[in-house]
Amino acid sequence: MKRVDWSLPVRVFVIGILFSVASCNIEKQPEIPSFSDNYKGWVEVLSSDNFEGRAPTTPGGKKTKAFIEAEFRRIGLKPANNGSFRQSVPLIETTSDNFTPIWIKTEKDSVSFSLPDDFMIGSVLMTDSISLENSEMIFVGYGIVAPEYSWNDYEGIDVEGKTVVMLVNDPGFELQNEDLFTGRAMTYYGRWTYKFEEAARQGAAAALIVHETEPASYGWDVVRNSWSGPQYRVGGNNNQPFLEMQGWIQNFVADSIFGLSGYSLDELRKQALSQNFQPLHLAMNLTLSFTNTFTITESDNIIGYLEGSQFPDETIIYMAHWDHLGKIETPEGDQIYHGAIDNATGTAAIMAIAEKFAALDPPPARSVVFMALTAEESGLIGSEYYALNPLFEIEKTVGGINIDGLNVYGPTRDVSVVGYGTSTIQDILLKHAKNQQRILIPEKFPERGGFYRSDHFNLVKVGVPMIYANSGDDYIGKNQRYVDMVKEDVEGRYHTVNDVINDLWNWKGIDQNLWLFYEVGKDVANSRKWPVWNEGTEFKAIREETNDLRN
């Protein structure tokens, strides 16, 4: 029996009244035709109790995959994987436990720290026990190797088998200098995922990031909660190097540790802001051990396509993740994380757009691929597996559109672009937004690195230009009180049991975006142009390499 959240109906009633008051405005809303007769029903099914929150390896997840597969087949898509709509995705779940104290030792001193107040550490290795004994510690600044910015924090040093310590985000954020990286807007080099990947490529045994709330864009509680449970990674033959252990360290703890070597955190941060920075041997060692338990499971990406009429080997992708957080059992009954907005709206969107493309006669010139991806909530795993094991050639993948959590609060005058200005596919988005009398705006908080935190990014990493956009908050016919209440409502539903369909939803906002994304994709699918990365983006060189392969 599902626990009833009695606060939700009351909250919906109260906010609904306030919405109606805040919405009083004489401005007429635009006429937006319905995009799909089936869309609302799909969202209702996917976010229903019967689908149990769509966790990847659960009965609810299996129902979800079967439902999407059946709809892809009914729509008329072709199966993408040798006659099957399913691409099996191996998942490795690792839980670290039995941690010893963390000892930091110099020639004269030793000090111990503990989890979770000082450090958070884990491992994704399929190894029963992890142990570092007197591992040499090296400060590597921001831990960045970025040729396009003439930046190499590992210049002239061998970190093989050692522990590297680094700062979060990138130098542009710290200096607020638009001429250094991208200023306040985070680049991929500022993301913690990149820093661990680069440390592994450099051969380090372990990597620690110094946590600071503003440049990380979240507090220590987020780190502690995210790293306390199982950690996931892609299984299979992906040939990626992995660290033995990786994690975070509180900034005041880092300051204390650096003090043992005669430095301060502020002093080392200043050194790290220079292009001439030299990695620093800290003259101290780290000792720590813990155990790992791991399991190997699998889920599936569901992938279908419409074959192009003229250039079938060239593809454009629509993607959305089908998974959510599942359910948890409590003494009061099951709590289901329905994931109506996140991401039943996106999953239904790619089905609706597929249905629209399937009705075209003739079909578009290029092939159009529709991906419902698994395990996004576990770390973008389904999309990562596809990027490593593509069913369509990456060098002939023209571009794509990611749909994750559509706007359910009504039509807007603006379109918010995550990763604003990165590629020329945005020019196509702009053209069709203008046709809707809308403008493009950058995301409000680029320093949070949103461009690197959704499924499209794994395609970006292999060079494919992608668009990730949604409505802004300039709601037509609404005032600032409405905007404020939308923000409150979103925050109250995100990743909670309250992410359900309710009477506050305005489906016309969804229709507005479905038409926009459809027209953008149709434009790309019928064009002979290839979207390219703009100058200064960290993925331009990767795409140019695939261009060489294509040509």
C-alpha positions in Angstrom: 0.0 0.0 0.0 1.4 3.4 -1.0 1.7 5.9 1.8 -0.5 8.9 1.3 1.2 12.3 1.5 -1.5 14.4 3.0 0.5 17.5 2.7 0.5 17.3 -1.1 -3.3 17.8 -1.8 -3.4 20.7 0.6 -0.3 22.2 -1.0 -1.7 21.8 -4.5 -5.0 23.4 -3.4 -3.3 26.4 -1.8 -0.7 26.9 -4.6 -3.5 26.4 -7.2 -5.4 29.3 -5.7 -2.3 31.5 -5.6 -1.5 30.6 -9.2 -5.0 31.7 -10.3 -4.5 35.0 -8.5 -1.0 35.5 -9.7 -2.1 34.7 -13.3 -4.6 37.5 -13.6 -3.3 39.3 -16.6 -5.2 40.6 -19.6 -2.4 39.4 -22.1 -3.9 36.8 -24.3 -2.1 33.5 -24.6 -1.1 32.3 -28.0 -2.9 29.7 -29.9 -0.7 26.6 -29.8 -2.1 23.5 -31.6 -1.9 20.2 -29.8 1.2 18.3 -30.9 0.0 14.7 -30.1 -3.3 13.0 -29.2 -1.3 10.3 -27.3 1.2 12.4 -25.4 -0.8 13.0 -22.2 -1.8 9.3 -22.0 1.8 8.2 -22.3 2.9 10.5 -19.4 0.1 9.2 -17.3 1.1 5.6 -17.9 4.8 6.1 -17.4 4.3 7.9 -14.1 1.6 5.6 -12.8 1.8 3.5 -9.6 1.9 0.4 -11.9 5.4 1.4 -13.2 6.7 1.8 -9.6 9.1 4.7 -10.3 10.9 3.1 -13.3 14.1 2.0 -11.5 16.2 0.2 -14.1 16.4 -3.3 -12.8 13.0 -3.6 -11.1 9.7 -5.0 -12.3 8.6 -1.4 -12.9 11.7 -0.8 -15.0 10.9 -3.9 -17.0 7.3 -2.8 -17.6 8.7 0.6 -18.8 11.0 -1.0 -21.4 8.3 -3.2 -22.7 5.9 -0.3 -23.0 8.3 1.9 -24.9 9.4 -0.9 -27.1 5.7 -1.7 -28.0 5.0 1.9 -28.8 8.2 2.3 -31.0 7.0 -0.8 -32.9 3.4 0.5 -33.3 4.7 3.9 -34.5 6.7 2.2 -37.2 10.2 2.6 -36.1 12.8 0.1 -37.1 14.7 -1.7 -34.4 18.3 -0.4 -34.2 20.2 -3.3 -32.8 20.3 -6.2 -35.3 16.5 -6.7 -35.2 16.0 -5.7 -31.6 15.0 -2.4 -30.0 17.1 -3.2 -27.0 20.7 -2.4 -26.3 21.8 -4.3 -23.2 23.7 -2.0 -20.8 25.8 -3.7 -18.1 25.8 -1.9 -14.8 28.4 -2.4 -12.0 27.2 -1.4 -8.6 30.0 -0.9 -6.0 29.5 -0.3 -2.2 32.5 0.7 -0.1 32.5 -0.1 3.6 34.7 -0.8 6.6 36.9 2.3 6.2 39.9 2.7 8.4 40.8 6.1 9.6 42.5 8.3 7.0 46.1 9.0 8.1 48.2 11.8 6.7 51.8 11.6 7.6 54.8 13.8 7.1 58.4 13.2 8.4 57.5 14.9 11.7 53.7 14.7 12.1 50.7 12.5 11.5 47.0 13.3 11.7 43.9 11.2 11.2 40.6 12.1 9.6 37.3 10.3 9.2 34.2 9.9 7.0 31.8 11.6 6.4 32.6 14.9 8.1 36.2 15.3 6.8 36.4 13.1 3.7 34.1 11.2 1.4 35.8 8.4 -0.5 34.7 5.5 -2.7 35.7 3.2 -5.5 34.2 1.8 -8.6 36.7 -1.0 -8.9 35.5 -4.6 -8.9 38.0 -5.4 -6.1 37.2 -6.9 -2.7 39.6 -4.6 -0.8 41.3 -1.3 -1.6 44.4 -0.2 0.3 46.8 2.7 -0.1 49.9 2.6 2.1 51.9 5.7 2.4 50.8 7.0 -1.0 52.7 10.1 -1.9 50.4 13.2 -2.2 50.8 15.8 -5.0 48.9 19.0 -5.4 48.0 19.4 -9.1 46.1 22.8 -9.0 42.8 22.4 -10.8 43.8 19.0 -12.3 43.2 20.2 -15.8 44.9 19.4 -19.2 43.3 21.8 -21.7 45.4 22.3 -24.9 42.9 24.9 -26.3 43.5 27.0 -23.2 47.3 26.3 -23.2 46.8 24.8 -19.7 48.5 21.7 -18.2 48.4 21.2 -14.5 50.3 17.9 -14.8 53.2 19.4 -16.8 56.5 17.9 -15.9 55.4 15.5 -13.2 54.8 11.7 -12.9 51.8 10.9 -10.7 51.8 7.2 -11.5 50.5 5.3 -8.4 50.3 8.5 -6.3 47.5 10.5 -4.8 46.6 13.8 -6.4 44.8 16.6 -4.7 43.0 19.3 -6.7 40.7 22.3 -6.6 37.0 22.2 -7.7 35.7 24.1 -10.8 38.2 25.9 -13.1 40.4 29.1 -12.9 37.9 31.2 -14.9 35.3 30.9 -12.1 37.7 31.9 -9.4 38.9 35.0 -11.2 35.5 35.8 -12.9 37.6 36.5 -16.0 35.8 35.9 -19.3 39.2 35.6 -21.0 40.2 32.7 -18.9 38.4 29.5 -19.8 34.8 30.8 -19.9 34.7 33.0 -16.8 32.0 32.2 -14.4 30.4 29.6 -16.6 31.8 26.2 -15.9 33.6 24.3 -18.6 33.9 20.5 -18.6 37.3 20.9 -17.1 35.6 22.2 -14.0 33.4 19.1 -13.5 34.5 16.6 -10.9 33.9 13.8 -13.3 36.5 15.2 -15.7 39.0 15.6 -12.9 38.8 12.0 -11.9 38.9 10.9 -15.5 42.1 12.9 -16.1 43.7 11.7 -12.9 43.1 8.2 -14.0 44.5 8.9 -17.5 47.6 10.3 -15.8 48.0 7.0 -13.9 47.2 8.3 -10.4 46.1 5.7 -7.8 43.8 8.1 -6.0 42.4 11.6 -6.5 40.9 14.0 -4.0 38.9 17.2 -4.8 38.9 20.1 -2.3 35.3 20.9 -1.8 34.1 24.6 -1.6 30.4 25.4 -1.8 30.3 28.2 -4.3 32.5 26.8 -7.0 31.0 23.4 -6.6 27.5 24.9 -6.6 26.4 22.7 -3.7 27.2 22.1 -0.1 29.0 19.3 1.7 25.7 17.6 2.5 25.2 16.9 -1.2 28.6 15.3 -1.4 28.0 13.3 1.7 24.6 12.1 0.6 25.7 11.3 -3.0 28.7 9.3 -1.9 27.3 7.5 1.1 25.5 4.7 -0.9 26.3 2.5 -3.9 28.3 4.0 -6.8 27.7 2.9 -10.3 29.6 2.7 -13.5 29.3 1.2 -17.0 30.3 -2.4 -17.3 31.5 -4.2 -20.5 34.7 -3.7 -22.5 35.0 0.1 -22.3 38.8 0.2 -21.9 38.7 3.2 -19.6 41.3 3.6 -16.8 39.9 3.9 -13.3 41.3 5.2 -10.0 41.7 2.8 -7.1 39.9 5.4 -5.0 38.4 8.9 -5.5 36.6 11.4 -3.4 36.3 14.8 -1.7 37.9 16.6 1.1 36.4 19.5 3.1 38.2 22.8 2.5 39.1 23.4 6.1 40.6 19.9 6.3 42.6 20.7 3.1 43.8 23.9 4.7 44.9 21.9 7.8 46.7 19.3 5.6 48.4 21.9 3.5 49.6 23.6 6.7 51.6 20.5 7.5 53.7 21.2 4.4 54.0 24.9 5.2 51.3 26.2 2.9 47.7 27.4 3.1 44.7 26.7 0.9 44.6 30.3 -0.1 48.3 30.3 -1.1 48.0 27.2 -3.2 44.8 28.4 -4.8 46.7 31.6 -5.9 49.5 29.5 -7.4 47.0 27.3 -9.2 45.5 30.3 -11.1 48.7 30.8 -13.2 49.3 29.1 -16.5 52.8 28.7 -15.3 51.7 26.6 -12.3 54.0 23.7 -11.3 52.6 20.7 -9.5 53.7 20.5 -5.9 55.0 17.6 -3.9 53.3 18.0 -0.5 56.0 15.9 1.3 53.2 13.8 2.9 51.7 10.4 2.4 48.1 9.0 2.7 47.2 5.7 4.2 43.7 4.3 4.0 41.9 1.0 3.4 38.3 -0.2 2.9 36.3 -3.1 1.4 34.2 -3.2 -1.7 31.2 -5.3 -2.5 30.0 -5.3 -6.0 27.2 -6.7 -8.2 26.8 -6.8 -11.9 23.3 -6.3 -13.3 22.0 -5.0 -16.6 19.3 -2.9 -18.1 18.5 -1.7 -21.6 18.4 1.3 -23.8 15.4 1.2 -26.1 16.4 2.5 -29.6 14.5 2.7 -32.8 14.9 4.7 -36.0 13.3 6.0 -39.2 15.5 5.4 -42.2 16.5 8.4 -44.2 15.2 8.7 -47.8 18.4 10.1 -49.3 21.3 9.8 -46.8 20.4 6.9 -44.5 23.9 6.5 -43.1 23.7 10.0 -41.6 21.8 10.3 -38.4 20.2 12.8 -36.0 19.4 11.7 -32.5 16.5 12.4 -30.1 17.2 11.2 -26.6 15.5 11.0 -23.2 16.1 8.9 -20.2 13.2 6.6 -19.2 14.4 5.7 -15.7 13.7 7.3 -12.4 14.3 6.5 -8.7 11.9 3.6 -8.2 10.3 3.1 -4.8 11.3 2.5 -1.2 9.6 0.5 1.4 8.6 2.1 4.7 6.6 0.9 7.7 3.8 3.0 6.4 4.0 1.4 2.9 5.7 1.9 -0.4 6.8 5.4 -1.4 6.9 5.7 -5.2 9.1 8.2 -6.9 6.8 8.6 -10.0 9.0 10.9 -12.0 6.2 12.5 -13.9 8.2 15.6 -15.0 11.6 13.8 -14.6 11.4 12.2 -17.1 8.0 10.8 -18.1 7.6 14.1 -20.0 10.8 13.6 -22.0 10.2 9.9 -22.7 6.7 10.6 -24.0 8.2 13.5 -26.0 10.5 11.3 -28.1 7.6 8.9 -28.8 5.4 11.8 -29.9 8.1 13.3 -32.1 8.8 9.8 -33.5 5.1 9.5 -34.4 5.2 12.9 -36.2 8.3 11.9 -38.2 6.8 8.5 -39.1 3.8 10.3 -40.7 6.0 12.3 -43.1 5.8 11.4 -46.8 8.5 11.3 -48.0 10.6 10.5 -45.0 13.4 13.0 -44.0 16.6 12.8 -46.0 18.7 11.7 -43.0 17.8 8.9 -40.6 16.3 9.9 -37.3 17.2 7.9 -34.2 15.0 7.8 -31.1 16.8 6.7 -27.8 15.0 6.0 -24.5 18.0 5.6 -22.2 18.5 3.7 -19.0 20.3 4.6 -15.7 20.6 8.3 -16.2 19.8 8.8 -12.5 22.6 6.4 -11.6 25.2 8.5 -13.4 24.3 8.9 -17.1 25.2 5.2 -17.6 22.9 4.3 -20.5 24.1 7.2 -22.6 27.7 6.5 -21.7 27.4 2.9 -22.8 25.9 4.0 -26.1 28.7 6.5 -26.7 31.2 3.8 -26.1 29.2 1.2 -28.1 27.3 3.2 -30.7 24.7 1.5 -33.0 25.2 4.2 -35.6 28.6 5.5 -36.6 29.6 8.5 -34.4 31.4 10.2 -37.2 28.1 10.2 -39.2 26.0 11.3 -36.3 25.1 14.8 -37.4 23.7 16.1 -34.1 21.0 15.6 -31.5 18.4 16.9 -29.1 18.2 15.8 -25.4 14.8 16.2 -23.7 14.8 16.0 -19.9 12.0 17.4 -17.7 9.8 19.5 -19.9 8.1 22.7 -18.7 4.6 21.9 -17.4 3.7 25.4 -16.3 2.6 27.1 -19.5 3.9 28.8 -22.7 6.8 31.1 -22.4 8.4 33.9 -24.5 11.8 32.4 -24.0 13.9 29.3 -24.5 16.6 28.5 -22.0 19.7 26.9 -23.6 22.0 24.8 -21.4 25.5 25.2 -22.9 24.6 28.4 -24.7 26.7 29.3 -27.6 28.6 26.1 -27.9 27.6 24.9 -31.4 25.9 26.0 -34.6 22.9 23.7 -33.9 21.8 26.6 -31.7 21.4 28.7 -34.8 18.8 26.3 -36.0 17.1 26.4 -32.6 17.1 30.2 -32.8 15.4 30.2 -36.3 12.5 28.0 -35.1 12.2 29.8 -31.8 11.8 33.1 -33.7 9.0 31.4 -35.7 7.3 30.9 -32.3 8.0 34.6 -31.4 10.4 33.4 -28.7 13.9 34.4 -27.8 16.9 32.2 -26.7 18.5 32.9 -23.4 21.5 31.3 -21.6 20.7 29.1 -18.6 20.5 31.2 -15.4 23.3 29.4 -13.5 26.0 28.3 -16.0 28.5 28.0 -13.1 26.6 24.9 -12.0 27.7 23.0 -15.1 24.3 21.8 -16.2 25.6 21.1 -19.7 27.7 18.3 -18.3 25.0 16.7 -16.1 22.5 15.2 -18.5 22.6 12.3 -21.0 23.5 14.4 -24.1 26.9 15.1 -22.7 28.2 11.6 -23.3 27.5 12.2 -27.0 29.2 15.6 -26.7 32.3 14.0 -25.3 32.7 12.0 -28.5 32.2 15.2 -30.6 28.5 15.2 -31.5 26.9 18.7 -31.3 23.8 18.5 -29.0 21.0 20.8 -28.0 19.7 20.7 -24.4 17.0 23.3 -23.9 13.7 24.0 -22.1 11.4 26.9 -21.5 12.7 29.9 -19.6 10.6 31.6 -17.0 9.0 34.4 -18.9 5.5 32.9 -18.8 3.0 34.5 -21.2 0.2 36.2 -19.3 1.8 35.6 -15.9 3.6 37.8 -13.4 6.6 37.5 -11.1 4.5 35.9 -8.3 3.7 33.1 -10.7 7.4 32.7 -11.6 8.3 32.5 -7.9 5.6 29.9 -7.2 6.7 27.8 -10.1 10.2 27.8 -8.6 8.8 26.7 -5.3 6.7 24.0 -6.8 9.6 22.6 -8.9 11.8 22.5 -5.8 9.1 20.7 -3.9 8.7 18.0 -6.5 12.2 17.4 -7.8 13.3 13.8 -6.9 10.5 13.4 -4.4 7.3 11.3 -4.3 5.5 14.5 -5.2 6.6 14.5 -8.8 3.2 13.5 -10.1 0.7 14.9 -12.7 -1.5 17.5 -11.0 -4.0 20.2 -11.9 -1.3 22.9 -12.0 0.1 21.5 -15.2 -0.5 23.5 -18.4 0.0 21.1 -21.3 0.2 24.0 -23.8 3.8 24.7 -22.5 4.7 21.2 -23.5 3.0 21.5 -26.9 5.0 24.7 -27.5 8.3 22.9 -26.9 7.4 19.7 -28.8 6.7 21.7 -31.9 10.0 23.5 -31.4 12.1 20.4 -31.0 10.4 18.6 -33.9 11.0 21.5 -36.3 14.6 21.8 -35.3 15.2 18.1 -35.8 13.3 18.1 -39.1 15.5 21.0 -40.3 18.7 19.1 -39.4 17.4 15.9 -40.9 16.7 17.5 -44.3 19.8 19.7 -44.5 23.2 19.0 -46.1 24.9 21.1 -43.5 26.7 19.6 -40.5 26.4 21.5 -37.2 29.9 22.3 -35.8 31.3 23.4 -32.5 32.1 27.0 -32.1 35.6 28.3 -31.6 37.0 27.9 -28.1 34.8 24.9 -27.1 36.6 22.0 -25.6 34.9 19.5 -28.1 35.8 21.1 -31.4 39.1 19.2 -31.8 37.3 15.9 -31.1 34.7 16.6 -33.8 37.4 17.6 -36.3 39.0 14.2 -35.8 35.7 12.5 -36.6 35.3 14.8 -39.6 38.6 13.4 -40.9 37.3 9.9 -40.5 34.0 10.8 -42.2 35.8 12.3 -45.2 
